[in-house]
Amino acid sequence: MVNTNTLMQGLVLLVAGMGIVYVFLALMVWVMNRFAVIIPRFNHILPDEEPKKKTRTARPKANAPAATVAAPVVATDAAQQEEVRAVLPGAVLRVEIKPGDAVA
C-alpha cells in the first residue's frame, strides 16, 4: 500500500517546482520586454553595424554552351535515368534523357 504522506510530499514538490518554473518564465518575459524598450535609447552610444549588401553572382549568358553552366549533382542508374538531387533533402527530380539530347 502506498504511503499517503509520501504521495502528498510528491504532489507538493510537483506544484512547487512547476510554480517556480512558471514564475521564472514570466519574469524572463517581463525583463525581455523592458529591455526591448530601454536598449534602443542607448543605441547612439554603441550603434549597430550597417548590414552588408549581398552581392549577386554572375549569371551565365543565354547563348553560353551547356558545358560552361554549373550542373547539379547527377547520379545515373541502370534504367538510363538521371537523378538530380536538390538542395532540400528528399527532393529528387527524375528525368529521362537520351544520348544526344541538349541539357540546359
N, C-alpha and C positions, 0 to 999 in steps of 0.2 A: 504494500500500500504506500502511496506517495505521501510524504510528509507535507502538510498544508503550509507549514512555516517556510519550508524551502521553496514551495511554489510561490508564495507571497513575496519572498525576497527576490525571486527571479522576475516577477512582474514589476516590482518597484525598480529594479535595476534596468529593466527594459524601458519603462516610462522615463526614468531619469536620463538615460543615455539618449533616447530619441529627443527629449526636450532640449538637452544640451546641444545636439546637432542642429535642431531647428533654430534655436537662439543664435548659434554661431553663424548659420547661413543667412538669417535675417539681418544680423549685424554687418556681415560682409556686404550684402546688397546695399544696405544703407550707406556704408562707408564708400563704396564704389560710386554711388550716385552723388554723394557730396564731393568726392574728388573730381568727378566729371564737371562740376560747376566751378570748383576752386582752381584747378590746374590751368585752364585757359587764361585766367587773369595774369598768370606769371609767364606766359608764353613769350613775352618780349625779352625776358632775361636769357633764356636758352631756347631760341626758336628751332622748329623742326627744319630739317634739310629739305630742299626742294626735291620732289621726286624726279628721278632720272627719266628722260624721254626714251621710249622704246624705239630702237632703230629697226627698220624693216630690212629683211634680207632681200637680196637681188633676185628678181623673178627671171626665169629663162625666157628668151624671146619666143614669140609664137612660131617662128619659122626655124627654130633650133632643132637639130636632129634628135631623135628619141634617145640616142646613146648618151647625150650630154645631160639629160634630165635625170635627177636622182630618183632611183626606183626604190620602193619599199622592199622589205624582206620577202623573198619569194621562195616557197618550197614546192617542189614538183613531186607528185605521187605517180603511181603506176598507170592511172587512167588518163594521162596526158592533161590533167587539170592543174592549174596553178593556184596556189593558196596564198593570198595576200593577207598578211597579219596587220591589223590596225593597231593604233596606239592603245585603244581600250581593250582590256583583257576580255577574251571571249568573243570579240567581234571579228568575224572571218568572212571574207568575200571570196567566193569560188568562181573562177572564170574559166571557161573552156577556150583555149587558144590553139589554133592550128599553126604549124610551122609556116612562116612567111607572112603571117598577119602582123599588121602595124600595131604596136602597143604604145599608147601615149602616157 
